[in-house]
Amino acid sequence: MAKTANYTAEQLQTIADMYDELGNDGLDQIAEAVEKTVRSVRAKLVREGVYVAPAKSTTRKDGPTKKELLRDLEIAVGEDIDVTNFMGATKQGIQYLVNTLRS
């Protein structure tokens, strides 16, 4: 049983040419040009080995991590309280507790 192609050779050429020109920001325009969904076009680009995933941002927000805040909280209250119970708390809430206990 022969498999039906979802993309014609012309569509593949259009996708490749437009992607070279527009990159990831042009996926909407590419999908519209070939009358396919963005998800389908992206998947085709991946299968063709053309798609380059955008770099993920690994920047950390300013301020201490939750783990650092819990360590500060443990120091502020002494070792009488198990601070692991506060893992579900927000960073802002833990910071408030630390600041309150220090003043």
C-alpha positions in Angstrom: 0.0 0.0 0.0 1.5 3.3 -1.1 1.7 6.2 1.3 0.2 9.5 0.1 2.6 12.4 0.5 1.3 15.3 2.6 3.6 17.8 0.9 4.3 18.2 -2.8 7.8 18.8 -4.1 6.8 22.4 -4.8 5.5 22.9 -1.2 8.7 21.5 0.2 10.8 23.9 -1.9 8.6 26.8 -0.8 8.9 25.8 2.9 12.7 25.5 2.6 13.1 28.8 0.8 10.8 30.7 3.1 12.4 29.2 6.2 15.9 30.2 5.0 14.6 33.7 4.5 12.3 34.1 7.6 13.5 31.6 10.1 11.4 30.6 13.1 9.7 34.0 13.2 8.1 33.3 9.8 6.5 29.9 10.6 3.0 31.5 10.5 3.6 33.0 7.0 5.1 29.7 5.8 2.1 27.7 7.0 -0.3 30.1 5.4 1.6 30.0 2.1 1.4 26.2 1.8 -2.0 25.9 3.5 -0.8 23.8 6.4 -0.7 24.3 10.1 2.3 25.8 11.9 2.7 22.5 13.8 2.7 20.5 10.5 5.2 22.8 8.9 7.5 22.7 11.9 7.3 18.9 12.0 8.2 18.8 8.3 11.2 21.1 8.8 12.4 18.9 11.6 12.0 15.7 9.5 13.9 17.4 6.7 16.7 18.4 9.1 16.3 22.1 8.4 14.5 23.3 11.6 16.7 25.0 14.2 15.0 25.2 17.6 15.2 28.6 19.3 17.7 28.9 22.1 16.1 28.5 25.5 16.7 31.4 27.9 18.6 30.2 31.0 18.7 33.5 32.7 17.9 33.4 36.4 15.7 36.0 37.9 17.4 38.3 40.4 17.5 37.3 44.0 18.2 34.1 45.9 16.8 30.7 44.9 14.1 29.1 47.0 16.7 26.7 48.3 18.8 29.6 49.5 15.8 31.3 51.1 14.9 28.1 52.9 18.5 27.9 54.2 18.2 31.5 55.5 14.8 30.6 57.1 16.4 27.7 58.8 19.1 29.9 60.2 16.6 32.6 61.3 14.4 30.1 63.2 17.0 27.8 64.4 16.8 24.1 63.8 13.5 23.7 65.7 11.4 23.8 62.5 11.7 21.5 59.5 11.8 24.0 56.7 11.1 21.4 54.0 7.4 21.9 54.9 7.8 25.3 53.2 8.8 23.9 49.8 5.3 24.6 48.5 5.5 28.3 49.6 6.3 31.0 47.1 9.8 32.7 47.1 8.1 35.9 48.1 6.4 34.3 51.1 9.6 32.6 52.3 11.4 36.0 51.9 8.8 37.7 54.0 9.1 35.1 56.7 12.9 35.5 56.7 12.7 39.3 56.8 10.1 39.2 59.6 12.1 36.8 61.7 15.3 38.8 61.3 13.8 42.1 62.4 
